[in-house]
Amino acid sequence: MRDFSWKYFAMTGDVDAYLLYKDSQGTAELVSNTSAEEEAAEYEENE
């Protein structure tokens, strides 16, 4: 979905497509940050 929204934005200049792209990027970062926090907590528990 992220690639599609970027390509659509690049072809059309549609602001909504860009906002969708940015929103999907923020969601991906949020998921990745959550995973890092969970890994850190698990590491601390194992020590």
PDB file with one MODEL, atoms N, CA, C and O in Angstrom:
MODEL        1
ATOM      1  N   MET A   1       0.827  -1.187   0.000  1.00  0.00           N
ATOM      2  CA  MET A   1       0.000   0.000   0.000  1.00  0.00           C
ATOM      3  C   MET A   1       0.873   1.252   0.000  1.00  0.00           C
ATOM      4  O   MET A   1       0.550   2.249  -0.647  1.00  0.00           O
ATOM      5  N   ARG A   2       1.975   1.187   0.729  1.00  0.00           N
ATOM      6  CA  ARG A   2       2.847   2.344   0.827  1.00  0.00           C
ATOM      7  C   ARG A   2       3.446   2.701  -0.535  1.00  0.00           C
ATOM      8  O   ARG A   2       3.471   3.869  -0.924  1.00  0.00           O
ATOM      9  N   ASP A   3       3.929   1.683  -1.257  1.00  0.00           N
ATOM     10  CA  ASP A   3       4.505   1.937  -2.580  1.00  0.00           C
ATOM     11  C   ASP A   3       3.461   2.484  -3.538  1.00  0.00           C
ATOM     12  O   ASP A   3       3.732   3.403  -4.311  1.00  0.00           O
ATOM     13  N   PHE A   4       2.258   1.908  -3.481  1.00  0.00           N
ATOM     14  CA  PHE A   4       1.198   2.368  -4.370  1.00  0.00           C
ATOM     15  C   PHE A   4       0.871   3.833  -4.111  1.00  0.00           C
ATOM     16  O   PHE A   4       0.752   4.622  -5.048  1.00  0.00           O
ATOM     17  N   SER A   5       0.726   4.195  -2.839  1.00  0.00           N
ATOM     18  CA  SER A   5       0.345   5.578  -2.542  1.00  0.00           C
ATOM     19  C   SER A   5       1.441   6.552  -2.983  1.00  0.00           C
ATOM     20  O   SER A   5       1.139   7.657  -3.434  1.00  0.00           O
ATOM     21  N   TRP A   6       2.718   6.148  -2.858  1.00  0.00           N
ATOM     22  CA  TRP A   6       3.799   7.030  -3.299  1.00  0.00           C
ATOM     23  C   TRP A   6       3.788   7.175  -4.822  1.00  0.00           C
ATOM     24  O   TRP A   6       3.916   8.282  -5.346  1.00  0.00           O
ATOM     25  N   LYS A   7       3.634   6.055  -5.527  1.00  0.00           N
ATOM     26  CA  LYS A   7       3.617   6.109  -6.993  1.00  0.00           C
ATOM     27  C   LYS A   7       2.427   6.928  -7.491  1.00  0.00           C
ATOM     28  O   LYS A   7       2.552   7.708  -8.436  1.00  0.00           O
ATOM     29  N   TYR A   8       1.277   6.744  -6.849  1.00  0.00           N
ATOM     30  CA  TYR A   8       0.085   7.508  -7.227  1.00  0.00           C
ATOM     31  C   TYR A   8       0.318   8.997  -6.986  1.00  0.00           C
ATOM     32  O   TYR A   8      -0.049   9.828  -7.818  1.00  0.00           O
ATOM     33  N   PHE A   9       0.924   9.333  -5.854  1.00  0.00           N
ATOM     34  CA  PHE A   9       1.232  10.736  -5.561  1.00  0.00           C
ATOM     35  C   PHE A   9       2.206  11.301  -6.592  1.00  0.00           C
ATOM     36  O   PHE A   9       2.025  12.418  -7.078  1.00  0.00           O
ATOM     37  N   ALA A  10       3.233  10.529  -6.922  1.00  0.00           N
ATOM     38  CA  ALA A  10       4.232  11.005  -7.878  1.00  0.00           C
ATOM     39  C   ALA A  10       3.614  11.253  -9.258  1.00  0.00           C
ATOM     40  O   ALA A  10       3.997  12.193  -9.954  1.00  0.00           O
ATOM     41  N   MET A  11       2.675  10.420  -9.639  1.00  0.00           N
ATOM     42  CA  MET A  11       2.053  10.569 -10.962  1.00  0.00           C
ATOM     43  C   MET A  11       1.010  11.679 -10.987  1.00  0.00           C
ATOM     44  O   MET A  11       0.872  12.374 -11.993  1.00  0.00           O
ATOM     45  N   THR A  12       0.276  11.853  -9.891  1.00  0.00           N
ATOM     46  CA  THR A  12      -0.864  12.774  -9.916  1.00  0.00           C
ATOM     47  C   THR A  12      -0.662  14.038  -9.091  1.00  0.00           C
ATOM     48  O   THR A  12      -1.290  15.061  -9.366  1.00  0.00           O
ATOM     49  N   GLY A  13       0.195  13.982  -8.093  1.00  0.00           N
ATOM     50  CA  GLY A  13       0.353  15.117  -7.197  1.00  0.00           C
ATOM     51  C   GLY A  13      -0.776  15.216  -6.186  1.00  0.00           C
ATOM     52  O   GLY A  13      -0.939  16.247  -5.532  1.00  0.00           O
ATOM     53  N   ASP A  14      -1.553  14.152  -6.053  1.00  0.00           N
ATOM     54  CA  ASP A  14      -2.697  14.137  -5.142  1.00  0.00           C
ATOM     55  C   ASP A  14      -2.212  14.182  -3.684  1.00  0.00           C
ATOM     56  O   ASP A  14      -1.486  13.293  -3.238  1.00  0.00           O
ATOM     57  N   VAL A  15      -2.614  15.209  -2.962  1.00  0.00           N
ATOM     58  CA  VAL A  15      -2.187  15.408  -1.587  1.00  0.00           C
ATOM     59  C   VAL A  15      -2.673  14.271  -0.684  1.00  0.00           C
ATOM     60  O   VAL A  15      -1.948  13.847   0.216  1.00  0.00           O
ATOM     61  N   ASP A  16      -3.870  13.784  -0.912  1.00  0.00           N
ATOM     62  CA  ASP A  16      -4.394  12.679  -0.098  1.00  0.00           C
ATOM     63  C   ASP A  16      -3.527  11.434  -0.228  1.00  0.00           C
ATOM     64  O   ASP A  16      -3.333  10.711   0.750  1.00  0.00           O
ATOM     65  N   ALA A  17      -3.009  11.177  -1.411  1.00  0.00           N
ATOM     66  CA  ALA A  17      -2.126  10.025  -1.611  1.00  0.00           C
ATOM     67  C   ALA A  17      -0.841  10.214  -0.803  1.00  0.00           C
ATOM     68  O   ALA A  17      -0.326   9.264  -0.213  1.00  0.00           O
ATOM     69  N   TYR A  18      -0.330  11.442  -0.782  1.00  0.00           N
ATOM     70  CA  TYR A  18       0.874  11.725   0.001  1.00  0.00           C
ATOM     71  C   TYR A  18       0.609  11.550   1.491  1.00  0.00           C
ATOM     72  O   TYR A  18       1.432  10.986   2.213  1.00  0.00           O
ATOM     73  N   LEU A  19      -0.530  12.032   1.944  1.00  0.00           N
ATOM     74  CA  LEU A  19      -0.866  11.891   3.358  1.00  0.00           C
ATOM     75  C   LEU A  19      -1.028  10.417   3.740  1.00  0.00           C
ATOM     76  O   LEU A  19      -0.635  10.009   4.833  1.00  0.00           O
ATOM     77  N   LEU A  20      -1.603   9.630   2.846  1.00  0.00           N
ATOM     78  CA  LEU A  20      -1.720   8.200   3.082  1.00  0.00           C
ATOM     79  C   LEU A  20      -0.337   7.562   3.168  1.00  0.00           C
ATOM     80  O   LEU A  20      -0.094   6.707   4.020  1.00  0.00           O
ATOM     81  N   TYR A  21       0.568   7.981   2.282  1.00  0.00           N
ATOM     82  CA  TYR A  21       1.945   7.485   2.305  1.00  0.00           C
ATOM     83  C   TYR A  21       2.616   7.829   3.630  1.00  0.00           C
ATOM     84  O   TYR A  21       3.238   6.967   4.251  1.00  0.00           O
ATOM     85  N   LYS A  22       2.498   9.066   4.064  1.00  0.00           N
ATOM     86  CA  LYS A  22       3.120   9.489   5.323  1.00  0.00           C
ATOM     87  C   LYS A  22       2.499   8.767   6.512  1.00  0.00           C
ATOM     88  O   LYS A  22       3.208   8.397   7.448  1.00  0.00           O
ATOM     89  N   ASP A  23       1.188   8.563   6.489  1.00  0.00           N
ATOM     90  CA  ASP A  23       0.510   7.867   7.572  1.00  0.00           C
ATOM     91  C   ASP A  23       0.984   6.418   7.653  1.00  0.00           C
ATOM     92  O   ASP A  23       1.190   5.896   8.749  1.00  0.00           O
ATOM     93  N   SER A  24       1.156   5.770   6.517  1.00  0.00           N
ATOM     94  CA  SER A  24       1.616   4.382   6.530  1.00  0.00           C
ATOM     95  C   SER A  24       3.058   4.306   7.008  1.00  0.00           C
ATOM     96  O   SER A  24       3.445   3.318   7.633  1.00  0.00           O
ATOM     97  N   GLN A  25       3.853   5.320   6.731  1.00  0.00           N
ATOM     98  CA  GLN A  25       5.235   5.361   7.195  1.00  0.00           C
ATOM     99  C   GLN A  25       5.275   5.510   8.712  1.00  0.00           C
ATOM    100  O   GLN A  25       6.075   4.853   9.380  1.00  0.00           O
ATOM    101  N   GLY A  26       4.431   6.356   9.251  1.00  0.00           N
ATOM    102  CA  GLY A  26       4.379   6.543  10.697  1.00  0.00           C
ATOM    103  C   GLY A  26       3.922   5.291  11.408  1.00  0.00           C
ATOM    104  O   GLY A  26       4.415   4.974  12.491  1.00  0.00           O
ATOM    105  N   THR A  27       2.990   4.580  10.817  1.00  0.00           N
ATOM    106  CA  THR A  27       2.514   3.331  11.392  1.00  0.00           C
ATOM    107  C   THR A  27       3.620   2.298  11.399  1.00  0.00           C
ATOM    108  O   THR A  27       3.775   1.563  12.374  1.00  0.00           O
ATOM    109  N   ALA A  28       4.388   2.231  10.330  1.00  0.00           N
ATOM    110  CA  ALA A  28       5.493   1.272  10.264  1.00  0.00           C
ATOM    111  C   ALA A  28       6.539   1.590  11.326  1.00  0.00           C
ATOM    112  O   ALA A  28       7.083   0.678  11.948  1.00  0.00           O
ATOM    113  N   GLU A  29       6.828   2.874  11.541  1.00  0.00           N
ATOM    114  CA  GLU A  29       7.786   3.258  12.567  1.00  0.00           C
ATOM    115  C   GLU A  29       7.264   2.925  13.955  1.00  0.00           C
ATOM    116  O   GLU A  29       8.025   2.490  14.819  1.00  0.00           O
ATOM    117  N   LEU A  30       5.990   3.123  14.168  1.00  0.00           N
ATOM    118  CA  LEU A  30       5.383   2.818  15.459  1.00  0.00           C
ATOM    119  C   LEU A  30       5.501   1.327  15.758  1.00  0.00           C
ATOM    120  O   LEU A  30       5.841   0.940  16.876  1.00  0.00           O
ATOM    121  N   VAL A  31       5.223   0.498  14.767  1.00  0.00           N
ATOM    122  CA  VAL A  31       5.335  -0.958  14.946  1.00  0.00           C
ATOM    123  C   VAL A  31       6.775  -1.329  15.229  1.00  0.00           C
ATOM    124  O   VAL A  31       7.034  -2.157  16.102  1.00  0.00           O
ATOM    125  N   SER A  32       7.716  -0.738  14.514  1.00  0.00           N
ATOM    126  CA  SER A  32       9.119  -1.063  14.715  1.00  0.00           C
ATOM    127  C   SER A  32       9.599  -0.595  16.084  1.00  0.00           C
ATOM    128  O   SER A  32      10.385  -1.297  16.721  1.00  0.00           O
ATOM    129  N   ASN A  33       9.155   0.566  16.556  1.00  0.00           N
ATOM    130  CA  ASN A  33       9.535   1.040  17.883  1.00  0.00           C
ATOM    131  C   ASN A  33       8.959   0.143  18.972  1.00  0.00           C
ATOM    132  O   ASN A  33       9.628  -0.134  19.967  1.00  0.00           O
ATOM    133  N   THR A  34       7.742  -0.304  18.792  1.00  0.00           N
ATOM    134  CA  THR A  34       7.123  -1.203  19.756  1.00  0.00           C
ATOM    135  C   THR A  34       7.910  -2.499  19.839  1.00  0.00           C
ATOM    136  O   THR A  34       8.127  -3.022  20.932  1.00  0.00           O
ATOM    137  N   SER A  35       8.333  -3.017  18.713  1.00  0.00           N
ATOM    138  CA  SER A  35       9.108  -4.249  18.695  1.00  0.00           C
ATOM    139  C   SER A  35      10.421  -4.063  19.434  1.00  0.00           C
ATOM    140  O   SER A  35      10.844  -4.953  20.171  1.00  0.00           O
ATOM    141  N   ALA A  36      11.070  -2.930  19.250  1.00  0.00           N
ATOM    142  CA  ALA A  36      12.331  -2.664  19.920  1.00  0.00           C
ATOM    143  C   ALA A  36      12.132  -2.586  21.434  1.00  0.00           C
ATOM    144  O   ALA A  36      12.958  -3.083  22.200  1.00  0.00           O
ATOM    145  N   GLU A  37      11.037  -1.961  21.858  1.00  0.00           N
ATOM    146  CA  GLU A  37      10.747  -1.873  23.288  1.00  0.00           C
ATOM    147  C   GLU A  37      10.478  -3.257  23.871  1.00  0.00           C
ATOM    148  O   GLU A  37      10.933  -3.576  24.969  1.00  0.00           O
ATOM    149  N   GLU A  38       9.738  -4.071  23.132  1.00  0.00           N
ATOM    150  CA  GLU A  38       9.445  -5.426  23.607  1.00  0.00           C
ATOM    151  C   GLU A  38      10.717  -6.254  23.694  1.00  0.00           C
ATOM    152  O   GLU A  38      10.893  -7.021  24.641  1.00  0.00           O
ATOM    153  N   GLU A  39      11.608  -6.107  22.714  1.00  0.00           N
ATOM    154  CA  GLU A  39      12.871  -6.842  22.738  1.00  0.00           C
ATOM    155  C   GLU A  39      13.719  -6.409  23.929  1.00  0.00           C
ATOM    156  O   GLU A  39      14.353  -7.245  24.572  1.00  0.00           O
ATOM    157  N   ALA A  40      13.737  -5.123  24.224  1.00  0.00           N
ATOM    158  CA  ALA A  40      14.520  -4.630  25.355  1.00  0.00           C
ATOM    159  C   ALA A  40      13.968  -5.175  26.671  1.00  0.00           C
ATOM    160  O   ALA A  40      14.731  -5.568  27.554  1.00  0.00           O
ATOM    161  N   ALA A  41      12.652  -5.197  26.799  1.00  0.00           N
ATOM    162  CA  ALA A  41      12.031  -5.722  28.017  1.00  0.00           C
ATOM    163  C   ALA A  41      12.322  -7.222  28.166  1.00  0.00           C
ATOM    164  O   ALA A  41      12.602  -7.701  29.265  1.00  0.00           O
ATOM    165  N   GLU A  42      12.255  -7.942  27.066  1.00  0.00           N
ATOM    166  CA  GLU A  42      12.540  -9.381  27.113  1.00  0.00           C
ATOM    167  C   GLU A  42      14.003  -9.629  27.468  1.00  0.00           C
ATOM    168  O   GLU A  42      14.307 -10.562  28.211  1.00  0.00           O
ATOM    169  N   TYR A  43      14.903  -8.811  26.950  1.00  0.00           N
ATOM    170  CA  TYR A  43      16.321  -8.945  27.245  1.00  0.00           C
ATOM    171  C   TYR A  43      16.587  -8.719  28.738  1.00  0.00           C
ATOM    172  O   TYR A  43      17.358  -9.447  29.362  1.00  0.00           O
ATOM    173  N   GLU A  44      15.937  -7.703  29.292  1.00  0.00           N
ATOM    174  CA  GLU A  44      16.117  -7.404  30.707  1.00  0.00           C
ATOM    175  C   GLU A  44      15.583  -8.533  31.578  1.00  0.00           C
ATOM    176  O   GLU A  44      16.166  -8.841  32.617  1.00  0.00           O
ATOM    177  N   GLU A  45      14.484  -9.152  31.168  1.00  0.00           N
ATOM    178  CA  GLU A  45      13.915 -10.251  31.932  1.00  0.00           C
ATOM    179  C   GLU A  45      14.829 -11.469  31.937  1.00  0.00           C
ATOM    180  O   GLU A  45      14.869 -12.215  32.916  1.00  0.00           O
ATOM    181  N   ASN A  46      15.559 -11.670  30.853  1.00  0.00           N
ATOM    182  CA  ASN A  46      16.414 -12.846  30.733  1.00  0.00           C
ATOM    183  C   ASN A  46      17.747 -12.703  31.447  1.00  0.00           C
ATOM    184  O   ASN A  46      18.456 -13.694  31.621  1.00  0.00           O
ATOM    185  N   GLU A  47      18.101 -11.505  31.860  1.00  0.00           N
ATOM    186  CA  GLU A  47      19.378 -11.338  32.554  1.00  0.00           C
ATOM    187  C   GLU A  47      19.274 -11.620  34.019  1.00  0.00           C
ATOM    188  O   GLU A  47      20.267 -11.522  34.739  1.00  0.00           O
TER     189      GLU A  47
ENDMDL
END
